[in-house]
């Protein structure tokens, strides 16, 4: 890719046009190169992946099948609900453990705590009781691997330039090999079962199935932890946002007395319909803290919109940062945190700029590369944040909220990662310290509308 012609697209309209031609302007070749380099898979498996890679001969082949298998597991329904329920109970347990026995402040590094708890909650929901990440050594190895992604992707003697990350990758890969060898995936989520079965049906060796799972876990984890951190950071550092979000959630929380103690029950499903300020704040955090880019390979000389000639073999890059910082799309306050930007109330107050077009919100990609895990990620992040803000007050140890820099964010991340931690004190919220908390998730086909395609589906 470094030696090919490069086209950079920073227009919402042209990005939408690129999405309409997934075979001429294809993502699978980029994805395959990324996967084989990141996962260090064998030539045998690489050759299997390359068969009908762009779907020229129809909707078959490993690339197509594995995407469909993930999409079916992560679409609204029993598979997704099952994962989300496990995740919610894991996060609820983590928050319960934050409370000290005497209700005195507990000091944590907000970024470190968030990454650890989201890592365990997410992987438990995917891999089940035999989740390899339950072992601290595997969790540490995974994040060591993640820290060296740039040098691994450069692919110039990576075992010398990123030796510790490559060795850490092997540790995690071996843990997954043992997991699959013991058939533990059969008691895991629909997602891991579908991924394994698709790979096995395509004759991928189990050693490479394990390696690909390391890459798949990277895709699942790398953005959830920093997104949860930033949402907590912005809410707690803006008292008016905290108050409004708590008020919204409070209206759907049920409180009763049980043996003289308060019992507070919250169904996370209710957030989808009843918390527009919270969900707008969630989207605003992504709008402010997105760094990723969508990439396509030009498979043939192609005239885009009867205007732009794209040459075969070139690379098309669509950086979300450019779109998300465009005042012409978002208004003059684009660089300011506006937690109501995505609400009807926020758009009605802006006489020049209406509510942003869903096509301009480019966090989860779009078209044929729309992230299948967006519903799972959104539910998990919002659930974790809701449980946190309803149970605890948080203040920075240094006395004021100072946003950490994000210069070390790795190349695979869409959400900026904090370079340093924010030390905070966590105290049970006054008036909410006693009693019992219960969090659940009802069956629901309703989704959080975080992409243009979600809104189009809801309108039908």
GUGUPA-176390 format. One record per residue (C-alpha): residue number from 1; residue in one letter; x, y, z. Coordinates in steps of 0.25 Angstrom, whole numbers. Layout:
% GUGUPA-176390
  seq  type   east  north     up
  NUM     A      X      Y      Z
...
END
This chain:
% GUGUPA-176390
  seq  type   east  north     up
    1     X      0      0      0
    2     X     11     10      3
    3     X     16     10    -12
    4     X      2     11    -18
    5     X     -6     23    -23
    6     X    -14     29    -11
    7     X    -28     36    -12
    8     X    -33     43      1
    9     X    -48     46      2
   10     X    -53     56     12
   11     X    -67     59      6
   12     X    -79     52     12
   13     X    -86     51     -1
   14     X    -74     45     -8
   15     X    -72     35      3
   16     X    -86     31      1
   17     X    -83     29    -14
   18     X    -71     20    -10
   19     X    -80     11     -1
   20     X    -89      8    -13
   21     X    -78      1    -21
   22     X    -72    -10    -11
   23     X    -67    -19    -22
   24     X    -60     -8    -31
   25     X    -55     -1    -18
   26     X    -53    -13     -9
   27     X    -50    -14      6
   28     X    -47    -30      6
   29     X    -33    -29      0
   30     X    -29    -18     11
   31     X    -36    -27     22
   32     X    -29    -39     17
   33     X    -15    -33     17
   34     X    -18    -27     31
   35     X    -22    -40     36
   36     X    -10    -48     31
   37     X      0    -38     35
   38     X     -6    -36     49
   39     X     -9    -50     52
   40     X      3    -57     45
   41     X     -5    -67     39
   42     X      0    -78     30
   43     X      1    -78     15
   44     X     -9    -89     14
   45     X    -20    -81     21
   46     X    -16    -68     14
   47     X    -19    -76      1
   48     X    -32    -80      6
   49     X    -36    -66     10
   50     X    -32    -61     -4
   51     X    -42    -70    -12
   52     X    -53    -61    -18
   53     X    -48    -50     -8
   54     X    -57    -38    -14
   55     X    -69    -47    -18
   56     X    -67    -46    -33
   57     X    -72    -60    -35
   58     X    -84    -59    -25
   59     X    -87    -58    -10
   60     X    -78    -69     -6
   61     X    -64    -71      0
   62     X    -57    -70     13
   63     X    -58    -54     14
   64     X    -73    -54     11
   65     X    -76    -65     20
   66     X    -69    -61     32
   67     X    -75    -47     31
   68     X    -89    -53     30
   69     X    -87    -62     41
   70     X    -83    -50     50
   71     X    -94    -42     45
   72     X   -105    -53     49
   73     X    -99    -54     63
   74     X    -98    -39     66
   75     X   -111    -35     59
   76     X   -123    -32     69
   77     X   -128    -45     74
   78     X   -125    -57     84
   79     X   -110    -57     81
   80     X   -108    -43     84
   81     X   -117    -42     96
   82     X   -110    -54    102
   83     X    -96    -48    100
   84     X   -101    -34    106
   85     X   -108    -41    118
   86     X    -95    -47    122
   87     X    -87    -34    120
   88     X    -97    -26    128
   89     X    -96    -36    140
   90     X    -81    -35    139
   91     X    -81    -20    139
   92     X    -91    -20    151
   93     X    -82    -29    159
   94     X    -70    -20    156
   95     X    -77     -8    161
   96     X    -82    -15    173
   97     X    -67    -18    176
   98     X    -64     -3    175
   99     X    -72      0    188
  100     X    -63     -1    200
  101     X    -69     -7    213
  102     X    -69      6    220
  103     X    -74     14    208
  104     X    -61     22    208
  105     X    -55     27    195
  106     X    -49     17    186
  107     X    -37     22    178
  108     X    -35     16    164
  109     X    -29     20    151
  110     X    -41     22    142
  111     X    -35     17    129
  112     X    -28      5    135
  113     X    -40      1    143
  114     X    -49      3    130
  115     X    -40     -5    121
  116     X    -39    -17    131
  117     X    -54    -18    134
  118     X    -58    -16    120
  119     X    -48    -26    115
  120     X    -53    -37    125
  121     X    -68    -33    123
  122     X    -67    -34    108
  123     X    -58    -46    106
  124     X    -67    -54    117
  125     X    -79    -51    108
  126     X    -72    -56     96
  127     X    -64    -68    101
  128     X    -73    -73    113
  129     X    -68    -80    125
  130     X    -55    -84    119
  131     X    -51    -70    115
  132     X    -36    -70    113
  133     X    -36    -55    118
  134     X    -39    -60    132
  135     X    -25    -62    133
  136     X    -17    -49    136
  137     X     -5    -54    128
  138     X    -14    -55    116
  139     X    -20    -41    118
  140     X     -7    -35    120
  141     X     -1    -42    108
  142     X    -13    -37     99
  143     X    -10    -22    103
  144     X      5    -24    101
  145     X      2    -29     87
  146     X     -8    -17     84
  147     X      3     -7     88
  148     X     12    -12     77
  149     X      2    -12     65
  150     X      9     -1     57
  151     X     22     -8     56
  152     X     15    -21     53
  153     X      7    -15     42
  154     X     20     -8     36
  155     X     24    -23     34
  156     X     39    -20     34
  157     X     46    -31     42
  158     X     34    -30     53
  159     X     41    -41     62
  160     X     52    -31     64
  161     X     45    -17     63
  162     X     33    -22     71
  163     X     38    -35     78
  164     X     31    -33     91
  165     X     17    -31     84
  166     X     20    -43     75
  167     X     23    -52     86
  168     X     11    -47     94
  169     X      2    -50     81
  170     X      7    -64     82
  171     X      3    -66     96
  172     X    -11    -61     94
  173     X    -11    -70     81
  174     X     -7    -82     89
  175     X    -18    -80     99
  176     X    -28    -79     88
  177     X    -23    -92     82
  178     X    -25    -99     95
  179     X    -38    -93     96
  180     X    -43    -98     83
  181     X    -36   -111     84
  182     X    -44   -114     97
  183     X    -56   -110     89
  184     X    -59    -99     99
  185     X    -65    -91     88
  186     X    -77   -100     88
  187     X    -82    -94    102
  188     X    -78    -80     97
  189     X    -86    -70     90
  190     X    -93    -71     76
  191     X    -82    -62     71
  192     X    -70    -70     75
  193     X    -77    -83     70
  194     X    -81    -77     57
  195     X    -67    -72     55
  196     X    -61    -85     58
  197     X    -70    -93     50
  198     X    -68    -84     37
  199     X    -53    -86     38
  200     X    -54   -101     41
  201     X    -64   -102     29
  202     X    -53    -95     20
  203     X    -42   -104     25
  204     X    -35    -94     33
  205     X    -25   -101     42
  206     X    -28   -100     57
  207     X    -15    -93     59
  208     X    -19    -82     50
  209     X    -33    -81     55
  210     X    -27    -78     68
  211     X    -18    -67     62
  212     X    -30    -61     55
  213     X    -37    -61     68
  214     X    -26    -52     74
  215     X    -29    -42     62
  216     X    -44    -43     64
  217     X    -43    -40     79
  218     X    -35    -28     75
  219     X    -46    -23     67
  220     X    -56    -25     79
  221     X    -48    -19     90
  222     X    -39     -8     84
  223     X    -50      3     84
  224     X    -59     -1     95
  225     X    -50      2    107
  226     X    -46     16    102
  227     X    -60     19     98
  228     X    -65     15    112
  229     X    -54     23    118
  230     X    -57     36    110
  231     X    -72     35    112
  232     X    -70     34    127
  233     X    -59     45    127
  234     X    -69     55    119
  235     X    -81     52    128
  236     X    -74     53    141
  237     X    -66     66    137
  238     X    -79     73    133
  239     X    -88     74    145
  240     X   -100     79    136
  241     X    -98     66    127
  242     X    -97     57    139
  243     X   -110     63    145
  244     X   -118     62    132
  245     X   -114     48    129
  246     X   -117     43    143
  247     X   -131     50    142
  248     X   -134     42    130
  249     X   -129     29    135
  250     X   -136     31    148
  251     X   -150     32    141
  252     X   -148     18    136
  253     X   -142     12    149
  254     X   -152      5    158
  255     X   -150      6    173
  256     X   -157     -3    183
  257     X   -155     -8    198
  258     X   -151    -22    201
  259     X   -149    -26    215
  260     X   -148    -11    219
  261     X   -137     -8    209
  262     X   -138     -1    195
  263     X   -138    -10    183
  264     X   -134     -2    170
  265     X   -137     -9    157
  266     X   -133     -4    143
  267     X   -135    -10    130
  268     X   -124     -6    120
  269     X   -134     -8    109
  270     X   -142      5    113
  271     X   -130     14    110
  272     X   -132     12     95
  273     X   -145     19     95
  274     X   -145     28    108
  275     X   -131     34    109
  276     X   -129     43     97
  277     X   -119     52    104
  278     X   -110     40    109
  279     X   -110     34     95
  280     X   -107     48     89
  281     X    -95     49     99
  282     X    -90     36     95
  283     X    -90     40     80
  284     X    -84     53     83
  285     X    -72     46     90
  286     X    -70     38     78
  287     X    -71     50     69
  288     X    -61     57     78
  289     X    -51     46     80
  290     X    -51     38     67
  291     X    -38     36     59
  292     X    -40     24     50
  293     X    -41     23     35
  294     X    -48     14     25
  295     X    -39      8     14
  296     X    -43      2      0
  297     X    -34     -3    -11
  298     X    -38      0    -26
  299     X    -40    -13    -33
  300     X    -41     -7    -47
  301     X    -40      7    -54
  302     X    -53     13    -49
  303     X    -60     26    -51
  304     X    -67     31    -38
  305     X    -79     40    -40
  306     X    -75     42    -54
  307     X    -65     51    -49
  308     X    -53     45    -42
  309     X    -44     34    -49
  310     X    -39     24    -39
  311     X    -27     16    -45
  312     X    -26      1    -42
  313     X    -18     -3    -31
  314     X    -19     10    -24
  315     X    -24     12     -9
  316     X    -35     20     -5
  317     X    -35     26      9
  318     X    -47     32     16
  319     X    -42     38     30
  320     X    -54     40     39
  321     X    -46     51     47
  322     X    -47     60     35
  323     X    -62     58     34
  324     X    -64     59     49
  325     X    -57     73     50
  326     X    -63     79     38
  327     X    -71     92     42
  328     X    -79     91     29
  329     X    -85     78     34
  330     X    -86     80     49
  331     X    -87     95     50
  332     X    -77    106     56
  333     X    -77     98     70
  334     X    -71     86     64
  335     X    -59     86     73
  336     X    -67     88     86
  337     X    -74     77     94
  338     X    -89     79     91
  339     X    -96     67     98
  340     X   -109     71     92
  341     X   -104     71     77
  342     X   -111     59     73
  343     X   -124     62     80
  344     X   -136     69     74
  345     X   -135     79     84
  346     X   -120     82     80
  347     X   -123     83     66
  348     X   -135     93     68
  349     X   -126    102     76
  350     X   -117    103     64
  351     X   -123    113     54
  352     X   -113    110     43
  353     X   -109     96     45
  354     X   -120     85     46
  355     X   -118     72     53
  356     X   -106     65     47
  357     X   -108     55     35
  358     X   -106     41     40
  359     X    -97     39     28
  360     X    -87     49     34
  361     X    -86     40     47
  362     X    -75     31     42
  363     X    -71     24     54
  364     X    -76     10     51
  365     X    -73     10     36
  366     X    -84      8     26
  367     X    -89      0     14
  368     X    -83    -13     12
  369     X    -73    -10     23
  370     X    -83     -6     34
  371     X    -78    -11     47
  372     X    -86    -23     51
  373     X    -82    -21     66
  374     X    -88     -7     67
  375     X   -101    -12     75
  376     X    -93    -20     84
  377     X    -83     -9     87
  378     X    -93      2     89
  379     X   -101     -7     99
  380     X    -89    -10    107
  381     X    -83      4    107
  382     X    -96     11    111
  383     X   -100      0    121
  384     X    -86      1    128
  385     X    -87     16    128
  386     X   -102     16    133
  387     X    -99      7    145
  388     X    -87     15    149
  389     X    -94     29    149
  390     X   -106     24    156
  391     X    -98     17    167
  392     X    -86     26    169
  393     X    -80     40    170
  394     X    -66     42    164
  395     X    -56     53    166
  396     X    -42     55    161
  397     X    -31     53    171
  398     X    -24     65    165
  399     X    -36     74    168
  400     X    -40     77    153
  401     X    -43     69    141
  402     X    -31     70    131
  403     X    -33     62    118
  404     X    -21     53    115
  405     X    -13     54    102
  406     X    -16     43     92
  407     X     -3     43     83
  408     X      0     29     86
  409     X    -13     23     80
  410     X    -10     10     72
  411     X    -13      9     57
  412     X    -24     -1     59
  413     X    -33      8     68
  414     X    -44     17     64
  415     X    -46     23     77
  416     X    -34     31     83
  417     X    -27     24     94
  418     X    -22     32    106
  419     X     -7     33    108
  420     X     -8     35    123
  421     X    -18     31    133
  422     X    -27     40    141
  423     X    -27     37    156
  424     X    -41     38    163
  425     X    -48     36    176
  426     X    -61     28    175
  427     X    -71     29    186
  428     X    -85     23    187
  429     X    -95     33    183
  430     X   -103     40    194
  431     X   -116     34    196
  432     X   -113     22    187
  433     X   -102     15    196
  434     X   -112      5    203
  435     X   -120     -6    197
  436     X   -119    -15    186
  437     X   -117    -12    171
  438     X   -122    -21    160
  439     X   -119    -19    145
  440     X   -125    -27    133
  441     X   -128    -27    119
  442     X   -142    -30    113
  443     X   -143    -37     99
  444     X   -144    -27     89
  445     X   -142    -25     74
  446     X   -140    -10     76
  447     X   -126     -5     73
  448     X   -119      8     76
  449     X   -119     16     64
  450     X   -104     19     62
  451     X   -102     18     47
  452     X   -110     23     35
  453     X   -114      8     32
  454     X   -120      7     46
  455     X   -129     18     44
  456     X   -133     14     30
  457     X   -136      0     35
  458     X   -145      6     47
  459     X   -153     14     37
  460     X   -157      2     29
END
